[in-house]
């Protein structure tokens, strides 16, 4: 999907947000050539800061459906932006939201693009937290490719501005991959294993300081990470 096919409001708001981000930081984007030209596929990312979603909006070349906590949907400005720019699916945090899962499956079955952070919530440590199984479940049910993307440096933006500097922010897209043996039914153990594969992909794309609970696993398995089809 080209930007020319985005609705005018979408293109206009993207331009404003892109301009604001360029003022706030020095933005470096890599790997956009890895993004498929059409869906269905899932975009899986780390979740470091509230700036993650604006960064995704302005760097990703296609319109996506995003997951967002229900509390943001009740905020007048942010809720409207999420619905306008992201076709948001609002979810209950900390529990299995079956209605949201059904909506997500429908997006993928209709050939859409779904973006979500397997961690489920923003990191409080500045590094990766243990991933939850929602992304693996959706990928296992549908068999769609996953496109990993990481963003880092955005947590330094406002602190750097107070010192009169612009932080360097990186957004990196990786090659698509598929979970082996999908689509199909999987048990809890297989879901956990799939989640670990997804999170290790993200961790390997991040600098060591951002790998969090996956730092040791990436170091130990850096030579044996699966080359999934």
Long-range contacts (C-beta under 8 A, 24 or more apart in sequence): 1-37, 1-38, 1-61, 1-62, 1-63, 2-61, 3-61, 6-63, 9-84, 10-63, 10-84, 10-85, 13-81, 13-84, 13-85, 14-57, 14-58, 14-85, 17-54, 17-57, 17-58, 18-58, 21-51, 21-54, 21-55, 21-58, 21-169, 24-157, 24-161, 24-166, 25-153, 25-154, 25-157, 25-160, 25-166, 25-167, 25-168, 25-169, 26-166, 26-167, 26-168, 26-169, 27-55, 27-59, 27-169, 27-171, 28-168, 28-169, 28-170, 28-171, 29-59, 29-170, 29-171, 29-172, 30-170, 30-171, 30-172, 30-173, 31-149, 31-172, 31-173, 31-174, 32-59, 32-61, 32-173, 34-147, 34-173, 34-174, 34-175, 34-176, 35-60, 35-61, 35-62, 35-147, 35-173, 36-145, 36-147, 36-176, 38-111, 39-108, 39-111, 39-112, 39-113, 39-144, 40-107, 40-108, 40-109, 40-110, 40-111, 40-112, 40-113, 40-114, 40-142, 40-144, 41-113, 41-114, 41-144, 41-145, 41-146, 41-147, 41-176, 42-108, 42-113, 42-114, 42-115, 42-116, 42-135, 42-138, 42-139, 42-144, 42-145, 42-146, 42-147, 43-113, 43-114, 43-115, 43-116, 43-146, 43-147, 43-149, 44-115, 44-116, 44-117, 44-118, 44-135, 44-146, 44-147, 44-148, 44-149, 44-198, 44-201, 44-202, 45-115, 45-116, 45-117, 45-148, 45-149, 45-150, 45-151, 45-202, 46-117, 46-119, 46-123, 46-128, 46-150, 46-151, 46-152, 46-202, 46-206, 46-210, 47-117, 47-119, 47-120, 47-121, 47-122, 47-123, 48-122, 48-123, 48-126, 48-151, 48-152, 48-154, 48-155, 48-210, 49-122, 49-154, 49-155, 49-157, 50-122, 51-154, 51-157, 51-169, 52-117, 52-122, 52-151, 52-154, 53-82, 53-86, 55-151, 55-154, 55-169, 55-171, 56-115, 56-149, 56-151, 56-171, 57-85, 57-86, 59-171, 60-115, 60-149, 62-113, 63-87, 63-113, 64-112, 64-113, 64-114, 64-115, 65-89, 65-104, 65-107, 65-112, 65-113, 65-114, 65-115, 66-114, 66-115, 66-116, 67-91, 67-100, 67-104, 67-114, 67-115, 67-116, 67-117, 69-93, 69-121, 86-115, 93-120, 93-121, 94-120, 101-134, 101-137, 101-138, 104-138, 105-138, 105-141, 105-142, 108-138, 108-142, 108-144, 109-142, 114-138, 118-195, 118-198, 118-199, 118-202, 123-212, 125-212, 126-155, 126-209, 126-210, 127-209, 127-210, 127-211, 127-212, 127-213, 127-215, 128-199, 128-202, 128-203, 128-206, 128-210, 128-211, 128-212, 128-213, 128-214, 129-212, 129-213, 130-199, 130-213, 131-195, 131-196, 131-198, 131-199, 132-195, 133-188, 133-191, 133-192, 133-194, 133-195, 135-195, 135-198, 136-179, 136-191, 136-192, 136-194, 136-195, 136-198, 137-191, 139-178, 139-179, 139-182, 139-194, 139-198, 140-179, 140-182, 140-183, 140-184, 140-185, 140-186, 140-190, 140-191, 140-194, 141-182, 141-183, 142-182, 142-183, 143-178, 143-179, 143-182, 143-183, 143-184, 144-178, 145-176, 145-177, 145-178, 146-176, 146-177, 146-178, 146-179, 146-198, 146-201, 147-173, 147-174, 147-175, 147-176, 148-173, 148-174, 148-177, 148-198, 148-201, 148-202, 148-205, 149-173, 149-174, 150-174, 150-202, 150-205, 150-206, 150-210, 152-206, 152-207, 152-210, 172-205, 174-201, 174-205, 177-201, 177-228, 177-229, 178-228, 178-229, 179-228, 180-226, 180-228, 180-229, 197-226, 197-228, 200-225, 201-225
